Amino acid sequence: MIRIICFLSCIWHLASGIILIDPCYHTYDEAVQELDSIATLYPTITKLDTLGVSTQDSLPILAIKISDNPGIKEDEPSILYNGIHHAEELLSCEVSLFLLNDLVSKYSVDSAITYWINNTEIWIIPILNPEGHNVVMTGLDTIWRKDKRDNNNNGFFDLDSDGVDLNRNYDFNWEFGGSPDPTDEYYRGPYAFSENETRIIRDLTLENHFVFDICYHCVRTGQGELVYYPWRWGTQFSIDYPFIKKIADTLASKIINDAGNGTYVPIYGYATEGSARNWLYGICGTFAYTIEVSRSCYPPGNLVDSICIRNLAGAYYLLERTFGSSITGIITDSITNQPLVAEIRIIDYYDSTLAPRLSEPLYGRYHRILNPGTYSIQFLKNGYETISFGSVVVLPGIPKILNVKMKPLAIEEVQNSKFKIQNSKLTLYPNPFSKKTDIRWQIADSRLQNADRQPSAISNQLSVSLKIYDASGRLVRQWDYQTMRLSDQVVWHGDDDLGCPVPSGVYFVQLEAENYRQTANIILLR
């Protein structure tokens, strides 16, 4: 009934010529036009990218990357800013666009901004939920929250039954957050990552390994001007609480409230929400913060610029903090010097229930944000010797550079076997992949010294196992062979042992032959 009254009220206002939303707020088309204009005006430091389309109306979801080399992936830390998870929270788009304009216009003018753009990769998504945003901006429902998924499959958009709350659709405690009722405005969706919009955030994060994220939100009811951080789970805070909380405190203190008599307030969020913030931190290790901007979703237009200006200080603090107290470095194979995806474990700040904190695959780069102090650190990878450092000193205000070369485990002669494995070759192509990838392996045997020797001449068989693990270490697919062949291949279609598709992400392909083991990483992008 409330929705019907709201709808009739909107029709009356539109018929009366009354503007429900202040024209200072960008429509979707206006935001797209502005992004295109900025990309045209600043081609050397921006790249406009269509990340995908919305779930129901197939509207392009745009992001802009800001960097001194925006067309390539550099060995630089990445940071993400995004707005309009929730359709009615119009101010979150305005803050995102204001931040974008301020960054590009001050490049080569402001020394700090110039440094950040030259040494980081900054991603901004002003409108993650364009179809819901259109519902609000057209006045159809000015308190609409969700996207427009056709929950009842009737082919029409129903205000009373359609849509998914995007910020309850992430695959981290999804089943505990939001509502299972499609008519509820907090409906979490039919399954985790059911929506194109949330998969866009997932895939972009897995590809870019963001150090920090700000999800801009606003409040219709309740208290605004808050900075939420991850998390409280039951009676426990997150394992990185000393680092995340300190940053949240400083971030909040940088943003002056609307009344001018104080600042934003830091507050923990709960882990059982299925939100972007919790998925980003729990699965990817990103220090993600939700900023509830101002005290309403769309305050009067004459206040918007002031609110945006005051929020710049928080956004810029995270860019500055990226180069503060932390450890960073590159992990490589000690023999081949090739980059490795390995786990970085801070002893005393390790939670086995979370996904391992990994280096990225292209350069082997890792970033761990810490407070000044002394830490014990381990670097771990299957098939490699674990490397431990007992007293790593992190100083105030600067990163500790710690490059690591990991040594493959010694090759062992297999007991009761004539095979002596000298080395192996594991190749994956394409990588990343979306539909299928070829996994090829070749094992060198010490007895095959001459070109005319054939594997078929070998009398005993070799046990070979090829396994694929997800980022949490869960086995998703396995092939086992008893073979005389020293080379072979399989085609992986991104499915598990039951034939069910697995989600986008980083996976680990592990080749085992008797006591020999080699691991390579692969990225699935759906």
VENZIRA-V734904 format. One record per residue. N is the residue number from 0. PHI is phi in degrees with one decimal (none if undefined). OMEGA is omega in radians with two decimals (NA if undefined). Layout:
N:PHI:OMEGA + N:PHI:OMEGA
This chain:
0:none:3.13 + 1:-60.9:3.13 + 2:-62.9:3.14 + 3:-64.8:3.11 + 4:-62.1:3.12 + 5:-61.8:-3.13 + 6:-63.6:3.12 + 7:-63.2:3.10 + 8:-64.2:3.13 + 9:-63.4:3.13 + 10:-61.1:-3.14 + 11:-64.8:-3.14 + 12:-64.9:3.14 + 13:-65.3:3.12 + 14:-65.3:-3.14 + 15:-84.2:3.14 + 16:78.5:3.13 + 17:-85.3:3.13 + 18:-82.7:-3.11 + 19:-78.3:-3.09 + 20:-112.4:3.13 + 21:-55.9:-3.10 + 22:-65.2:3.07 + 23:-69.7:3.14 + 24:-80.9:-3.09 + 25:-71.4:2.85 + 26:-73.8:3.10 + 27:-59.8:-3.12 + 28:-62.2:3.12 + 29:-66.6:3.12 + 30:-64.9:3.10 + 31:-61.3:3.13 + 32:-62.1:3.14 + 33:-68.2:3.09 + 34:-61.6:3.13 + 35:-64.1:3.13 + 36:-65.1:3.14 + 37:-64.6:3.12 + 38:-62.2:3.11 + 39:-73.9:-3.10 + 40:-75.4:-3.06 + 41:-126.6:-3.04 + 42:-68.7:-3.09 + 43:-82.7:-3.11 + 44:-126.7:3.13 + 45:-134.3:2.99 + 46:-140.6:3.12 + 47:-87.6:-3.03 + 48:-132.7:2.99 + 49:-90.8:-3.04 + 50:-82.7:-3.09 + 51:160.6:-3.14 + 52:-127.2:-3.12 + 53:-69.8:-2.96 + 54:-62.9:-3.01 + 55:-102.1:-3.03 + 56:-95.2:3.13 + 57:55.0:3.06 + 58:-81.7:3.12 + 59:-60.1:3.05 + 60:-104.8:-2.97 + 61:-104.0:3.00 + 62:-131.6:3.05 + 63:-123.4:3.11 + 64:-101.6:3.14 + 65:-116.6:-3.11 + 66:-168.8:3.11 + 67:-74.7:3.02 + 68:-133.4:-2.95 + 69:-68.0:-3.08 + 70:-83.8:-3.11 + 71:-130.2:3.06 + 72:-88.7:-3.11 + 73:-99.4:3.08 + 74:-82.0:-3.10 + 75:-139.3:3.07 + 76:-67.3:-3.13 + 77:-114.7:3.12 + 78:-140.6:-3.05 + 79:-121.0:2.97 + 80:-125.0:-3.14 + 81:-144.8:3.14 + 82:-132.8:3.07 + 83:57.1:2.77 + 84:-65.1:-3.14 + 85:-104.2:-2.93 + 86:-59.4:-3.04 + 87:-75.8:-2.99 + 88:-87.0:-2.97 + 89:-61.3:-3.08 + 90:-63.6:-3.13 + 91:-66.4:3.04 + 92:-67.9:-3.09 + 93:-64.8:3.10 + 94:-63.2:-3.13 + 95:-63.3:-3.14 + 96:-69.0:3.11 + 97:-63.9:3.09 + 98:-60.2:3.12 + 99:-58.9:-3.12 + 100:-63.1:-3.12 + 101:-67.1:-3.14 + 102:-62.3:-3.03 + 103:-69.7:-3.10 + 104:-73.9:-3.10 + 105:-104.0:3.07 + 106:-64.3:-3.07 + 107:70.3:3.08 + 108:-113.3:3.11 + 109:-95.7:-3.03 + 110:-66.2:-3.14 + 111:-67.0:-3.14 + 112:-63.0:3.10 + 113:-60.8:3.12 + 114:-62.4:-3.12 + 115:-62.7:-3.13 + 116:-67.3:3.13 + 117:-73.4:-2.98 + 118:-123.9:3.05 + 119:-137.2:2.98 + 120:-117.6:-3.03 + 121:-105.3:3.12 + 122:-113.7:3.10 + 123:-130.2:3.03 + 124:-116.4:-3.07 + 125:-68.5:-3.07 + 126:-132.6:3.10 + 127:-79.7:-3.04 + 128:-119.8:-3.03 + 129:-67.3:-3.10 + 130:-71.1:3.05 + 131:-68.3:3.10 + 132:-57.8:3.11 + 133:-65.9:3.09 + 134:-58.2:-3.13 + 135:-72.8:-3.03 + 136:-66.9:3.09 + 137:-81.9:3.13 + 138:83.3:3.14 + 139:-62.5:3.06 + 140:-158.9:-3.03 + 141:-80.3:3.03 + 142:-120.0:3.10 + 143:-69.8:-3.02 + 144:-114.4:-2.89 + 145:-96.3:2.93 + 146:-85.1:-3.06 + 147:-120.8:3.11 + 148:-48.7:-3.13 + 149:-82.9:-3.02 + 150:-62.9:-3.11 + 151:-95.3:3.04 + 152:54.5:3.11 + 153:-98.6:3.11 + 154:83.0:-3.14 + 155:-126.5:3.09 + 156:-86.7:-3.13 + 157:-112.1:3.13 + 158:-62.3:-3.05 + 159:-87.0:-3.01 + 160:-140.1:-3.03 + 161:-98.7:3.02 + 162:94.7:3.09 + 163:-126.2:3.01 + 164:-73.9:-3.04 + 165:-59.8:-3.09 + 166:-84.0:2.96 + 167:-122.2:-2.98 + 168:-110.0:-3.09 + 169:-85.3:-3.01 + 170:-88.1:2.96 + 171:-145.9:-3.02 + 172:57.4:-3.14 + 173:-55.2:-3.04 + 174:-69.2:-3.13 + 175:-100.0:-3.05 + 176:-106.9:3.09 + 177:66.0:-3.08 + 178:-123.9:3.04 + 179:-82.1:-3.07 + 180:-91.1:-3.11 + 181:-60.6:3.13 + 182:-81.9:-3.11 + 183:-78.7:-3.13 + 184:-71.5:3.06 + 185:-103.7:-3.13 + 186:-57.4:-3.01 + 187:-87.3:3.14 + 188:97.4:-3.10 + 189:-69.2:3.07 + 190:-162.5:-3.12 + 191:-62.5:-3.12 + 192:59.0:3.07 + 193:-71.7:-3.01 + 194:-100.0:3.08 + 195:-54.5:-3.03 + 196:-63.5:-3.13 + 197:-72.9:3.07 + 198:-66.5:3.08 + 199:-62.8:3.10 + 200:-63.6:3.13 + 201:-58.6:-3.05 + 202:-67.6:3.12 + 203:-64.7:-3.14 + 204:-69.5:3.12 + 205:-63.4:-3.14 + 206:-80.9:-2.98 + 207:-110.1:3.05 + 208:52.7:-3.07 + 209:-62.0:3.05 + 210:-75.5:3.14 + 211:-130.0:3.00 + 212:-144.8:2.92 + 213:-120.2:2.97 + 214:-95.3:3.12 + 215:-80.0:3.08 + 216:-133.1:3.03 + 217:-142.4:-3.12 + 218:-118.6:3.01 + 219:-85.5:3.09 + 220:-131.7:3.12 + 221:84.1:-3.02 + 222:-90.0:3.03 + 223:-104.5:3.11 + 224:56.2:-3.14 + 225:-122.3:2.99 + 226:-121.5:3.11 + 227:-88.0:3.09 + 228:-132.3:3.12 + 229:-89.4:-0.37 + 230:-154.5:2.86 + 231:-114.4:-3.11 + 232:-128.5:-2.99 + 233:66.4:3.12 + 234:-101.4:-3.02 + 235:-108.7:2.97 + 236:-90.5:3.14 + 237:-62.0:-3.10 + 238:-64.9:3.12 + 239:-93.7:-3.06 + 240:-48.7:-3.11 + 241:-60.1:-3.11 + 242:-88.6:-3.12 + 243:-64.6:-3.09 + 244:-65.9:-3.13 + 245:-62.6:3.11 + 246:-68.1:3.10 + 247:-59.6:3.12 + 248:-60.0:-3.11 + 249:-69.7:3.12 + 250:-56.9:3.14 + 251:-63.4:-3.10 + 252:-68.4:-3.13 + 253:-80.2:-3.01 + 254:-105.3:3.11 + 255:-74.1:-3.12 + 256:-73.6:-3.07 + 257:-63.7:-3.11 + 258:-73.4:-3.14 + 259:77.6:-3.09 + 260:-115.1:-3.14 + 261:179.8:-3.12 + 262:-127.6:3.02 + 263:-64.1:-3.04 + 264:-117.6:3.07 + 265:-79.2:-3.14 + 266:-155.1:3.12 + 267:-75.3:2.94 + 268:-99.2:-3.14 + 269:-95.1:-3.07 + 270:-73.9:-3.03 + 271:-99.5:-3.09 + 272:-128.5:-3.09 + 273:67.9:-3.01 + 274:-93.1:3.09 + 275:-59.6:-3.10 + 276:-57.3:-3.09 + 277:-72.0:3.10 + 278:-65.7:-3.14 + 279:-57.6:-3.14 + 280:-78.7:-3.01 + 281:-66.8:-3.08 + 282:-97.5:-3.01 + 283:-106.2:-3.14 + 284:78.8:3.10 + 285:-70.5:3.01 + 286:-79.0:-3.01 + 287:-109.2:-3.10 + 288:-127.8:3.03 + 289:-103.8:3.11 + 290:-105.0:3.03 + 291:-84.8:-3.00 + 292:-77.5:3.08 + 293:59.4:-3.08 + 294:-126.3:3.05 + 295:-155.8:-3.06 + 296:-76.1:3.10 + 297:-148.1:3.09 + 298:-64.1:3.14 + 299:-51.0:-3.03 + 300:-57.4:-3.11 + 301:-70.5:3.13 + 302:-99.0:-2.95 + 303:-63.8:-3.10 + 304:-60.7:3.14 + 305:-63.1:3.12 + 306:-63.0:-3.13 + 307:-64.3:-3.13 + 308:-60.1:-3.11 + 309:-69.3:3.10 + 310:-80.2:3.10 + 311:-58.9:-3.10 + 312:-60.3:3.11 + 313:-69.7:3.13 + 314:-60.7:-3.09 + 315:-75.3:3.08 + 316:-61.3:-3.13 + 317:-66.8:3.06 + 318:-63.3:3.10 + 319:-64.5:-3.07 + 320:-68.7:3.09 + 321:-55.4:-3.09 + 322:-103.9:3.12 + 323:-95.4:-3.07 + 324:-58.3:-3.06 + 325:-176.9:2.90 + 326:-121.7:3.12 + 327:-150.6:3.12 + 328:172.3:-3.14 + 329:-119.5:3.12 + 330:-107.7:-3.11 + 331:-134.5:3.01 + 332:-73.8:-3.06 + 333:-68.2:-3.12 + 334:-95.5:-3.07 + 335:-92.6:-3.05 + 336:63.4:3.09 + 337:-81.0:3.14 + 338:-64.1:-3.13 + 339:-122.3:2.89 + 340:-91.2:-3.09 + 341:-133.5:3.13 + 342:-86.8:3.05 + 343:-110.8:-3.04 + 344:-116.0:3.07 + 345:-89.4:-3.14 + 346:-60.4:-3.03 + 347:81.1:3.08 + 348:-133.6:-3.10 + 349:-128.6:3.13 + 350:-123.8:-3.07 + 351:-67.6:3.14 + 352:-82.3:3.13 + 353:-96.6:3.08 + 354:-61.7:3.13 + 355:-61.6:3.11 + 356:-86.8:-2.94 + 357:-114.0:2.95 + 358:-75.3:-3.11 + 359:-84.6:-2.95 + 360:-77.9:-2.98 + 361:-71.0:-3.11 + 362:-116.6:-3.03 + 363:75.9:-3.07 + 364:-79.0:3.01 + 365:-131.6:3.06 + 366:-138.5:3.01 + 367:-131.1:3.14 + 368:-78.7:-3.09 + 369:-137.3:2.95 + 370:-91.9:3.03 + 371:-55.3:-3.12 + 372:158.3:-3.13 + 373:-115.6:-3.01 + 374:-132.1:2.97 + 375:-102.2:-2.99 + 376:-132.7:3.04 + 377:-123.3:3.03 + 378:-119.0:-3.01 + 379:-129.4:3.04 + 380:-159.3:3.09 + 381:-57.9:3.12 + 382:85.9:-3.12 + 383:-132.4:3.05 + 384:-67.9:3.07 + 385:-69.5:3.12 + 386:-110.1:-3.12 + 387:-123.3:3.03 + 388:-124.1:-3.02 + 389:-85.7:-3.04 + 390:-142.7:3.11 + 391:-95.4:-3.08 + 392:-93.8:3.06 + 393:-105.0:-3.08 + 394:-91.3:3.09 + 395:-65.4:2.91 + 396:80.6:-3.12 + 397:-140.3:3.09 + 398:-79.5:2.99 + 399:-90.9:3.13 + 400:-87.8:-3.11 + 401:-137.4:3.07 + 402:-82.1:-3.02 + 403:-132.9:2.99 + 404:-109.4:-3.08 + 405:-100.3:-3.07 + 406:-94.5:3.07 + 407:-58.8:3.10 + 408:-61.6:-3.13 + 409:-59.3:3.12 + 410:-79.0:-3.06 + 411:-105.8:3.05 + 412:-77.7:-3.05 + 413:-75.0:-3.14 + 414:-65.1:3.12 + 415:59.8:3.12 + 416:-137.4:3.10 + 417:-86.8:3.12 + 418:-82.1:2.97 + 419:-123.4:-3.04 + 420:-77.8:-3.14 + 421:-89.6:3.08 + 422:-163.6:3.09 + 423:-142.6:3.13 + 424:-127.1:-3.12 + 425:-123.5:-3.11 + 426:-122.7:-3.13 + 427:-132.1:-3.12 + 428:-149.0:-0.09 + 429:-77.4:3.12 + 430:-151.9:0.11 + 431:-69.8:3.10 + 432:-139.2:-3.13 + 433:-119.7:-3.09 + 434:-113.5:3.13 + 435:-155.6:3.10 + 436:-142.9:3.07 + 437:-89.8:3.08 + 438:-110.4:-3.09 + 439:-114.7:3.08 + 440:-133.7:3.10 + 441:-143.3:-3.10 + 442:-115.8:3.12 + 443:-91.4:3.11 + 444:-110.5:-3.03 + 445:-61.5:-3.10 + 446:-82.7:-3.12 + 447:-88.6:-3.08 + 448:-83.0:-3.05 + 449:-106.7:-3.08 + 450:-62.8:-3.07 + 451:-86.7:3.09 + 452:-78.2:-3.09 + 453:-114.8:3.09 + 454:-55.9:-3.11 + 455:-65.8:3.14 + 456:-77.6:-3.10 + 457:-81.8:-2.97 + 458:-80.5:-3.07 + 459:-100.5:-3.08 + 460:-88.8:3.12 + 461:-110.4:3.08 + 462:-86.5:-3.12 + 463:-123.3:3.08 + 464:-128.9:3.08 + 465:-118.0:-3.05 + 466:-126.0:3.09 + 467:-122.1:3.12 + 468:-114.4:3.01 + 469:-86.3:-3.03 + 470:-65.4:3.12 + 471:-87.6:-3.12 + 472:91.8:-3.14 + 473:-80.4:3.11 + 474:-73.1:-3.12 + 475:-111.5:-3.12 + 476:-153.2:-3.11 + 477:-149.3:2.99 + 478:-123.7:3.12 + 479:-125.3:-3.11 + 480:-131.5:2.80 + 481:-115.8:-2.89 + 482:-139.6:2.96 + 483:-99.3:-3.10 + 484:-82.8:3.14 + 485:-95.3:3.04 + 486:-146.4:-3.14 + 487:-167.5:3.09 + 488:-153.3:2.99 + 489:-132.8:3.05 + 490:-110.3:3.12 + 491:-105.9:-3.12 + 492:-98.0:3.13 + 493:71.0:3.14 + 494:-124.3:3.10 + 495:-95.2:-3.08 + 496:-66.5:3.10 + 497:-93.1:-3.13 + 498:86.3:3.14 + 499:-86.5:3.12 + 500:-62.0:3.06 + 501:-100.9:-3.07 + 502:-73.2:3.03 + 503:-57.2:3.10 + 504:155.8:3.08 + 505:-91.1:3.11 + 506:-124.2:-3.09 + 507:-120.2:3.13 + 508:-97.5:-3.06 + 509:-118.5:3.08 + 510:-99.8:3.09 + 511:-123.7:3.08 + 512:-134.2:-2.99 + 513:54.3:-3.12 + 514:-96.5:-3.14 + 515:-97.6:-3.11 + 516:-143.6:3.04 + 517:-141.2:-3.08 + 518:-128.2:3.05 + 519:-134.5:3.13 + 520:-102.5:3.11 + 521:-142.6:-3.10 + 522:-115.4:3.06 + 523:-101.0:3.13 + 524:-122.6:-3.13 + 525:-89.5:NA
